[in-house]
Amino acid sequence: MLKPSAVYLGTSTQPEYLALRYANRHGLVTGATGTGKTVTLQILAEGFSAAGVPVFCADVKGDVAGLAAPGVPQDFLAERAEKIGFSDYAFSAFPVIFWDLFGRQGHPVRTTISEMGPLLLSRMLDLNATQEGVLNAAFAYADDEGLLLLDLKDLRSLLTYMSDNARDMSARYGNIASASVGAIQRTLLVLEQQGGAQFFGEPALTIADLMRTDAEGRGLISILAADELMRAPRLYAIFLLWLLSELFEELPEVGDPEKPKLVFFFDEAHLLFDAAPKALLDKIEQVVKLVRSKGVGVYFITQNPMDIPEPVLAQLGNRIQHALRAYTPREQRAVRAAADSFRPNPDFSTEAVITELGTGEALVSTIGDKGAPSIVGRTLIRPPSSRMGPLTPDERAQVIAQSPVHGRYEDVIDRESAHEILARKAADRLRDEELDALRKEAEKQAKPKRPTSSGRRTDSPFDAFAKTFARELGRSVVRGVLGGLSRR
C-alpha cells in the first residue's frame, strides 16, 4: 500500500496517492469544523516525513503535537485500516521539533526588525498609508546610516530620533509628522503587550534548522505551538508569511525535484487574507507562485475554498475537500465553487457529495502523470500512525530536551544596534550642548570692557570686584596707620 515515491492518503475505488514529484505544486485542505482536516494534516506530515521530506506546520489546537508519539490501538482505527485495505498500518512516532514564538512550549522563534521589513511590519501593526510612509523612511535612514534594527527597542529609539530631528530628516526622506511617529509608537506598545517583543531579536531563526532529517533519513517535523499565538491572529499570519518569504529568499532554484525540499502547512489560512491590502496580496501571490521552483510545497488549510483569493487558489494543484455545510446562499455558492474546482467523476455528482461526506472522508484530486489533476475520488482517509491528540507537558519537555537545536535559541543575544548607537549619539549631543553653553557663559564673563556713552569704559564684574577690594584694603591700611599715630 505504501510507496516510496508517494504519500498514501486513503482509498476510494482505488488507493489515492500524492506523488512526491508533484508535491511542490502546492495544495489545499478544506472542510467544515470537525470533518477531519487536522487528521488529514497529520497523515500528510507523516507521509512526507517518512519519505525524507522536512515539514513545517502550526498546531492551533494542540492536537498535531501527537505526531511525536506512537498511536494508541483503538477499534475504529483498526476498522478503518481494514476497510481501506491498509495492510501496512502500524503505530509509530515521528521526529519532531517544537517551536514557540513565546518560548514556552518549544524553542523560541525570533527574527529581526530588518528581516521582517517595512511591508510586513506595517501589515502587522495595521498602519495607514501615512504611517507606513514614515516607517519606510525609518528603514531607509537605518540603511543609509548602517544602523542595525534587531528588536523593538531599536525601532522605538529610531522613531524617537526621527521625531526629535524631524526638520532635518523631512528634507531628505519626506514629511516626518510627529503625530504619525506617535501613532506607530503606540501600536508598537500594543504589540509588545501581546508578547510580540519576544519575536524580535537574536539569535534569529536559521532556515536550515527547519530542513533537517534524522539518522534514519526521515524528515523532521517542525511544529509551531499556535494555541496562544492565535490570540494575536495578525501576528500569527504575518509570522508565517515572513517565514514563507524567507524560504523564497534564501533557498536556491531547484526546478522540479523528485521530492520537495520542505513542505509548509498554513493552518487557519483565512487569517492571512482577511482585509489584506493589495500590496500584501500581491506579495503572497508572488511568493506562492515562485517558491515552487525552490522545492517548497505550500498547503493551505481552511474551512472554505472561498477564503483563498482566486490568483492564489489557481496555484494549488493538490486538493483534499472534506464536508461543507450549505445552509445559506453563500455556503451554497462555496459548495458549487469547490465542486467546480475538481476534475469531474462520472460516477457521482461532486456538488452533492461534498455535503454528504462523513468525518474522515474527503474528495481527493492530486496532480498525476504529465502534471494533470486526477479524477476526483470519494476517499476514506487513512488512519494516522502517530497519536491522535496532544502530548502531556512532560512528554513535550522530553522531546524539547532531546531536540537537535536544544540550547541554540534559548538565550537572547543583545549586541550593539540602533538603540545603543542612537542613545550614545543623543548623549554626545547633550554633552556638546552643555559644553557649548558653558563656553558661551565663559566668553560672556571674559568679554572686554565697553566704553560708556560718556567715553568711560564699563568695568566687568570681575574688574569692579577687584577695584572695590583694593579700595577697602587701602582704607584699612590708612586707618591702621592713623590709629597708630594717635596712640602715640
C-alpha positions in Angstrom: 0.0 0.0 0.0 2.8 2.4 0.9 5.0 3.7 -1.9 8.5 5.3 -1.6 7.6 7.8 -4.3 4.2 8.9 -3.0 2.2 9.7 0.2 -0.7 7.4 0.7 -3.9 9.3 1.5 -6.6 6.7 1.6 -8.8 4.7 -0.6 -11.7 5.5 -2.9 -12.4 2.9 -5.6 -8.6 2.7 -5.7 -5.7 3.8 -3.4 -5.2 7.6 -3.6 -1.7 8.9 -3.5 0.0 12.3 -3.6 3.1 11.9 -5.8 6.2 13.4 -4.2 7.5 14.7 -7.6 4.4 16.9 -7.8 4.1 17.8 -4.1 5.7 21.2 -4.6 2.7 22.1 -6.8 1.1 23.2 -3.6 -2.3 22.1 -2.1 -5.5 22.9 -0.3 -7.2 21.1 2.5 -10.7 22.4 3.3 -13.8 21.4 5.2 -16.1 22.5 8.0 -15.1 22.2 11.6 -15.0 18.6 12.9 -14.8 17.0 9.5 -11.2 15.7 9.8 -8.9 18.4 8.5 -6.5 18.0 11.4 -6.1 14.3 10.9 -5.5 14.9 7.2 -2.7 17.3 8.1 -1.3 14.7 10.4 -1.2 11.9 7.8 0.3 14.2 5.2 3.0 15.2 7.7 3.6 11.5 8.5 3.9 10.6 4.8 6.3 13.4 3.9 8.5 12.7 7.0 8.7 9.0 6.1 9.8 10.0 2.6 12.6 12.2 4.0 10.9 15.5 3.4 11.0 18.1 6.3 7.7 19.6 7.3 6.7 22.8 9.0 3.2 23.2 10.4 1.3 25.2 13.0 -0.5 23.5 15.9 -3.6 25.6 16.5 -5.4 23.3 18.9 -2.5 21.2 20.3 -3.5 18.0 18.6 -0.8 18.0 16.0 1.8 17.5 18.7 0.7 13.9 18.8 3.0 13.3 15.8 5.8 12.9 18.4 4.3 9.8 20.0 3.1 6.5 18.6 -0.6 6.0 18.2 -2.8 4.1 20.6 -4.7 1.0 19.3 -8.4 1.7 19.0 -11.1 -0.3 17.4 -12.2 2.4 15.0 -8.6 2.8 13.7 -8.3 -0.9 13.0 -11.6 -1.0 11.3 -10.7 1.9 9.0 -7.4 0.3 8.1 -9.1 -3.0 7.3 -11.9 -1.3 5.3 -9.5 0.5 3.0 -7.0 -2.4 2.7 -4.2 -0.6 4.6 -2.2 -3.8 5.3 1.0 -1.8 6.2 -0.7 0.0 9.0 1.4 0.3 12.2 1.9 2.7 15.0 4.9 4.9 15.1 6.3 8.2 16.5 7.9 10.7 14.1 10.8 13.1 14.7 9.5 16.4 15.9 11.0 19.8 16.8 8.7 22.1 18.8 8.8 25.8 18.3 7.0 28.7 20.1 7.2 32.4 19.5 6.8 32.9 23.2 9.4 30.2 24.1 7.0 28.3 26.5 6.1 25.2 24.6 9.1 24.9 22.3 12.3 26.6 21.2 12.0 30.4 20.8 11.5 31.6 17.3 12.9 35.1 16.5 13.6 37.3 13.6 14.9 40.8 13.4 13.1 44.0 12.6 15.3 44.4 9.5 14.5 40.9 8.2 10.7 41.5 8.7 10.9 44.6 6.5 8.5 47.6 6.4 5.7 46.0 4.3 5.1 43.0 6.6 5.7 45.1 9.7 3.2 47.7 8.5 0.6 45.0 8.0 1.3 43.5 11.4 0.8 46.9 13.0 -2.2 47.8 10.9 -0.7 51.1 9.8 -2.4 53.6 7.5 -0.6 54.9 4.3 0.9 57.9 6.0 2.2 55.9 8.9 3.6 53.3 6.5 5.4 56.0 4.7 7.1 57.1 8.0 8.1 53.5 8.7 9.6 53.2 5.2 11.6 56.4 5.9 12.8 54.9 9.1 14.1 51.8 7.3 15.7 54.0 4.6 17.5 56.1 7.2 18.7 52.9 9.0 20.1 51.6 5.8 21.8 54.9 4.9 23.4 55.2 8.4 24.3 51.5 8.8 22.0 51.1 11.9 21.0 47.5 12.8 17.3 47.2 13.6 17.2 44.0 15.6 14.4 44.3 18.2 11.6 46.6 19.2 13.7 48.9 21.3 15.8 49.6 18.2 12.8 50.6 16.2 11.4 52.7 19.1 14.7 54.5 19.5 14.9 55.2 15.8 11.4 56.6 15.7 12.2 58.9 18.7 15.3 60.1 17.0 13.4 60.9 13.8 10.8 62.8 15.7 13.4 64.9 17.5 15.2 65.6 14.2 12.1 65.8 12.1 13.0 69.2 10.4 16.4 67.9 9.2 15.1 64.5 8.2 12.0 65.7 6.4 14.1 67.4 3.8 15.7 64.1 2.9 13.0 61.5 3.5 9.8 63.4 3.2 7.5 64.7 5.9 8.1 63.1 9.3 5.0 64.1 11.2 5.2 63.7 15.0 1.6 62.5 15.1 2.4 59.6 12.8 5.5 58.7 14.8 3.4 58.8 17.9 0.8 56.5 16.4 3.4 54.0 15.4 4.9 54.1 18.8 1.5 53.3 20.4 1.0 50.3 18.1 4.4 49.0 19.0 3.4 49.2 22.6 0.3 47.2 21.9 2.4 44.6 20.0 4.8 44.4 22.9 1.9 43.9 25.4 0.7 41.0 23.2 4.1 39.3 23.6 5.4 40.4 20.2 8.6 41.8 21.7 9.8 38.2 22.2 9.5 37.5 18.5 12.1 40.2 17.5 15.7 39.8 18.4 18.6 37.5 18.1 19.6 34.7 17.6 17.3 34.7 14.6 15.8 31.5 13.3 18.1 29.8 10.8 16.1 28.3 7.9 18.4 25.3 7.7 17.1 24.2 11.1 13.7 23.7 9.5 15.1 21.4 6.8 16.7 18.7 8.8 16.5 14.9 8.6 17.1 12.4 11.4 19.6 9.5 11.5 17.1 7.3 9.7 16.6 9.7 6.9 13.1 10.8 8.0 12.3 14.5 7.6 12.0 16.4 10.9 8.5 17.8 11.5 8.7 21.4 12.9 5.6 22.1 14.9 4.8 25.7 15.9 2.7 26.0 19.1 0.0 28.3 18.0 -2.8 27.9 20.6 -1.6 31.0 22.5 -0.4 32.7 19.3 -4.0 32.6 17.9 -5.0 35.3 20.4 -2.9 37.6 18.2 -4.1 36.4 14.8 -2.3 39.2 12.9 1.0 38.2 14.4 0.4 34.6 13.5 -0.5 35.3 9.9 2.4 37.7 9.3 4.9 35.4 11.0 4.0 32.5 8.7 4.1 34.8 5.6 7.5 36.1 6.8 8.8 32.5 7.1 7.5 31.6 3.7 9.2 34.8 2.3 12.5 33.8 3.9 12.3 30.4 2.3 11.8 32.1 -1.0 14.7 34.5 -0.5 17.2 32.0 0.9 16.7 28.7 -1.0 18.3 28.1 -4.4 16.4 27.3 -7.5 15.9 23.6 -8.0 13.2 23.4 -10.6 11.0 20.3 -10.1 12.9 17.9 -7.8 12.0 14.2 -7.2 10.6 15.3 -3.8 10.2 18.6 -2.1 12.9 20.2 0.0 10.3 21.3 2.5 6.5 21.2 2.8 4.8 24.1 4.6 1.3 23.9 6.1 -0.6 27.1 6.6 -3.4 26.3 9.0 -6.3 28.8 9.5 -5.2 30.3 6.2 -8.1 32.8 6.0 -6.3 34.9 8.7 -3.6 35.7 6.1 -6.1 37.2 3.6 -8.7 38.9 5.8 -8.7 42.6 5.0 -5.2 42.3 3.5 -4.2 45.3 1.3 -3.4 44.8 -2.3 0.3 45.2 -1.9 0.3 42.3 0.6 -1.9 40.1 -1.6 0.5 40.7 -4.5 3.4 39.6 -2.4 1.6 36.5 -1.2 0.7 35.6 -4.8 4.3 36.2 -5.9 5.8 34.1 -3.2 3.4 31.2 -3.6 3.9 31.2 -7.4 7.7 31.3 -7.3 8.6 29.3 -4.2 7.6 26.1 -6.0 10.8 26.4 -8.0 12.8 26.4 -4.7 11.4 22.9 -4.0 8.9 24.1 -1.4 5.3 22.9 -1.3 2.7 25.1 0.4 -0.5 23.7 1.7 -3.3 26.0 2.9 -5.8 24.6 5.4 -9.1 26.5 5.9 -12.8 25.9 6.2 -13.9 27.3 2.8 -12.1 27.4 -0.6 -13.6 30.9 -0.9 -11.2 32.0 1.9 -8.4 31.9 -0.6 -8.1 34.6 -3.3 -8.5 33.3 -6.8 -4.9 34.1 -8.0 -3.5 32.0 -5.1 -6.2 29.3 -5.4 -5.2 28.8 -9.0 -1.7 27.7 -7.8 -3.0 24.9 -5.6 -3.0 21.7 -7.6 -3.5 19.1 -4.9 -6.9 19.2 -3.4 -8.5 17.4 -0.4 -12.0 18.5 0.3 -13.8 17.5 3.5 -17.5 18.1 4.0 -19.0 21.5 3.7 -22.4 22.7 5.1 -24.7 24.5 2.7 -27.4 26.2 4.7 -27.0 29.8 3.5 -26.8 31.2 -0.1 -23.1 32.0 0.5 -22.4 28.4 1.7 -24.2 27.0 -1.3 -22.0 29.2 -3.6 -19.0 27.9 -1.8 -20.1 24.3 -2.4 -20.5 24.9 -6.1 -17.2 26.7 -6.3 -15.5 23.8 -4.6 -17.2 21.2 -6.8 -16.2 23.1 -10.0 -12.5 23.1 -9.0 -12.3 19.3 -9.3 -12.0 17.2 -12.4 -15.5 15.5 -12.6 -16.1 11.9 -11.8 -18.8 10.4 -13.9 -19.9 8.1 -11.1 -21.3 10.8 -8.8 -22.2 14.5 -8.5 -19.3 16.3 -6.9 -21.5 19.1 -5.6 -23.9 16.7 -4.0 -21.2 14.5 -2.4 -19.5 17.5 -0.7 -22.4 17.9 1.6 -22.8 14.2 2.3 -19.2 13.4 3.3 -18.7 11.8 6.8 -16.0 12.6 9.3 -12.7 11.3 8.0 -14.0 11.1 4.4 -12.9 13.5 1.7 -12.9 14.2 -2.0 -9.3 13.9 -3.3 -7.7 15.0 -6.5 -3.9 15.2 -6.9 -1.5 16.1 -9.7 -0.9 12.9 -11.7 1.0 12.0 -14.8 2.1 14.9 -17.1 1.0 17.4 -14.4 -2.8 16.9 -14.9 -5.2 16.6 -12.0 -6.6 13.2 -11.3 -10.3 12.5 -11.5 -11.8 13.3 -8.1 -12.4 10.3 -5.8 -14.6 9.9 -2.8 -12.0 8.8 -0.3 -11.8 7.2 3.1 -8.7 8.9 4.7 -6.2 6.5 6.2 -5.8 6.4 10.0 -2.7 8.1 11.4 0.2 6.1 12.7 1.0 8.6 15.4 -1.1 9.7 18.4 -4.4 11.4 17.7 -4.3 14.1 20.4 -1.9 16.2 22.4 1.2 15.3 24.4 1.4 15.7 28.2 3.7 18.5 29.4 6.3 16.0 30.5 6.3 14.3 27.1 6.7 17.7 25.3 9.5 18.7 27.7 11.3 15.4 26.9 11.1 16.0 23.1 12.4 19.6 23.5 15.3 18.4 25.7 16.3 15.8 23.0 15.9 18.2 20.1 18.9 18.7 17.8 18.6 22.5 18.3 18.3 22.4 22.0 20.2 25.3 23.6 20.7 27.2 20.3 17.9 29.7 20.6 17.1 29.8 24.3 19.5 32.6 25.3 18.9 36.1 23.9 21.8 37.9 22.3 21.7 41.7 22.6 24.6 43.1 20.5 25.1 46.8 19.7 22.5 48.1 17.3 20.4 51.2 16.6 19.2 51.6 20.2 22.7 51.8 21.7 24.2 53.9 18.8 21.4 56.4 18.9 21.5 56.6 22.7 25.2 57.3 22.5 24.6 59.9 19.8 22.0 61.6 21.9 24.3 61.6 24.9 27.1 63.1 22.8 24.8 65.7 21.5 23.6 66.6 25.0 27.2 66.8 26.2 28.1 69.1 23.3 25.2 71.3 24.0 26.2 71.6 27.7 29.8 72.4 26.8 28.7 74.9 24.3 26.5 76.6 26.9 29.4 76.7 29.4 31.7 78.1 26.7 29.3 80.9 25.9 28.9 81.7 29.6 32.7 81.9 29.9 33.0 84.1 26.9 30.4 86.4 28.3 32.3 86.7 31.6 35.6 87.3 29.9 34.2 89.9 27.5 36.3 93.1 27.3 35.0 96.4 28.9 33.0 98.6 26.6 33.1 102.5 26.6 30.1 104.2 28.2 28.2 107.0 26.5 30.4 109.5 28.4 33.5 107.9 26.9 34.4 105.9 30.0 34.9 102.2 29.9 32.4 100.0 31.8 34.1 97.6 34.2 33.4 93.9 34.0 32.0 92.3 37.2 35.5 90.9 38.0 37.1 94.4 37.5 34.5 96.0 39.7 35.1 93.5 42.4 38.9 94.0 42.1 38.6 97.8 42.4 36.2 97.5 45.4 38.6 95.1 47.1 41.6 97.4 46.5 39.7 100.4 47.9 38.7 98.6 51.0 42.2 97.3 51.5 43.6 100.8 51.1 41.2 102.3 53.7 42.2 99.6 56.2 45.8 100.4 55.8 45.2 104.1 56.2 43.1 103.5 59.3 45.8 101.3 60.8 48.5 104.0 60.3 46.4 106.9 61.6 45.3 104.8 64.6 49.0 104.1 65.4 49.9 107.8 65.3 47.0 108.8 67.5 48.1 106.3 70.2 51.5 107.9 70.4 
